[in-house]
Amino acid sequence: MQYPLPIARLIESYMKLPGIGEKTATRLAFYTLDMPKEDVEDFSTSLRDVKVNLHTCSICGNITENDPCDICKDKSRDQTTIMVVEQPKDVMAFEEMGEYNGLYHVLHGVLSPMDGIGPEEVNIKSLITRLQKNDQVKEVILALNSTPEGESTAMYIGKLIKPAGIKVSRLAAGLAVGSDIEYANSITLKRAVQGRTTL
């Protein structure tokens, strides 16, 4: 059966979202059709606003309405530490935790030669420029995912930064709370041993 063109276009639009197949997209399209007009207009405005009103901070690369972002402008934050993350959503996760009070730098991806993503395609050059201009920074924390791409990106950035005499650290990683050692892979066990703490 062919849907009316507006519904067909909406289904196609929903299918562009990650993890949304045709059945889910169709269900969402018909749910949208049943929504009150005001809710649909609010939804439409929200979608447009994230593309029109948000941009990246010229200092850290995080998403923001204002440039520089609120975190970069906040002089009460620890100016000696920069945490490097892959995506803006990682900044949100650390901010929700409330335990870190330093600065951030968002790469917007990781190195992946197989996918044609090299150092020029991620926000590494601006990190190095930022460190060269700011002699207050004493430590760079590489908070990248424990994937092969995240690991290689961390090693690449570490090699670039170390000659400047700035401490480079990684987040502790290893066994998750409640997990069994027998089911952990060798990389997880290696990181757990390397990141061990004294009791």
N, C-alpha and C positions, 0 to 999 in steps of 0.2 A: 504494500500500500504506500502511495506517495502522500507525504504530509504537505500541508500548505507551506508555501515558501518561507514565511516568517518562522514557523516552527522548525523546518528543516535547517534553516540558517542557525537558529539557536542551538539545536542539537549539535551541529558542526562546531559551533563556538565552544560548547561545553566539552566536546571531545578533545579540544586542544589542551585542556588541563591535564596534568600528569595523573595517571591512574584512573582516568574516566573513560570507560568504554562506551559503546553505542547504547547499550541497555540503560546504564546509569545516566548517560547524557539525555536520553529520551525521557526518563523519569524526572530528571531535574527540569527539563524544558516544560513538561506538563505541570510540574509543581509551580514553576514560575508563572505559567499561564493562569493558575488559580490564585496567585498572590494578589492582595489588594494593590491597586495602581500606585498608591503612595509608597508602599514597600519596594515595588519594582523601580520606581523613580529614585528612591534612596540608594538602592543597590547599584543602579546605573551611575549615579553621582559618585558613589564610593569607588567604583571601577575607574571612572574617568579621573578622579582626584589623585589616585595613586600614580597615574602616569603624568599628570599635568603638574601637580604640586610637590611631588617628591623628586629629589635629585641626590647625587652623591656629594658628601662633604669633600671639599677640596683638600683637606688635611688628611683625614683618616679613611675616606672612602665609604663610610657608613651612610645609610639612607637618612635623609633629613629634609625638613621643610626650609630650614635656615642654614646659611653657609657662613662660617663654620657651624658644625652641629653643636648641640648643647653640651655634649661630653667634652669636646675639644675646647670649648669656651670656659668650662668650669675649672677655675684656678685652684679650687680646693682638692681636686683629684691629684693623685700621686703622679707628678710629671716625670719621674725617673724610670717608669716602667711602661712598656708598650706591649700589649697582648695582640698577636697576629692571629686572625681567624679567617676562615674561608668565606663566610657569607654574613650578611647583616643579621640574619636570624640567630647566628651564634652570639653576636653582641647582646641581643635581647635575652638569650638564655643565661649568660653570665650576669647581666644586670638584674635579672629576676632573682638570682641566687643571692645577690647582695654581699658577697664576700670579697669581691675584687673592686678596688677603687682607683686603678690606674687608667691609662689611655688605651686605645685600640687602633688597629690597622686592619682593614678589610681587604682581602685579596680578590674577592669576587671569582673564586675558582682556584684550582691547583694545576700544577704542571702535569700534562698528559700527552707525551709525544705521539702516542698511538692515535689520539684524537686531534692532533695538530695544534695542541695548546702548549706554547712555549712561554718563556719569561715575559715576552712582550704582550701576551694576551691576558696576563693577570697583573695585579696592582703591586708588583715588586719594585719597580724602578722608583716609584714615588716613596716607598718605604726607605730605600737607601738614601734618597735625596733628603728626606725628612730627618734621618739620623745624622747626616752630614751637617745639616743646618742647626741641629739642636744638641748641644753638648751636655744637657741635663740628663739625657737618657742613660741609665746604667745597666738596664736589663731589658731584653726582648724575650717574651714568652711565646713560644710557637705552639698555639692551641689548635692544631690541625687534626683532622680525623685520622685514625690509625688504619688508613688504606695504603696500598702501595704508592698511589699518587700523592697522598698526604705526607707519607714518609719521605719520598724523594724531594718534594717541595721543601720540607723542613730542612733536609740536609743541604739543599741548594742555598736556601736563605742563610743557614748557619755559616756556610763557607764564605758567603759575601760579607757577613757582619763581623765575624770573629777577628779579622785583622784590625778592626777599629778599636779593639779592646773592650767591647761591650759584652757583658755576660749574656749568653744565649741558653735558654732552658726550654724544656718540653714539659707538658703536663704529665703527671704520673699516670701510668696506665698499667693494666694487668687484669687480674681476676676481678670479676664483678662480685659484689656482695651476694651471697647465696648460691654462687656457682660451684660446680664440682671440678676439682683439678683434673680428674681423668678425662673430662670432655673438652678441656681447653686445648687450643692448638699451640704449636711450638712458639710462634711469635708472641702470643699472649703470655705464655709462661716466661719467656725471655724478658719481656717488659715488666712482668710482675717481680722477677728476681732483681732486675736493675733498679726498679723503683721502690724497693723494700724500705721500710722505716724501722727505726729502733723503738722498742717498747720501754 
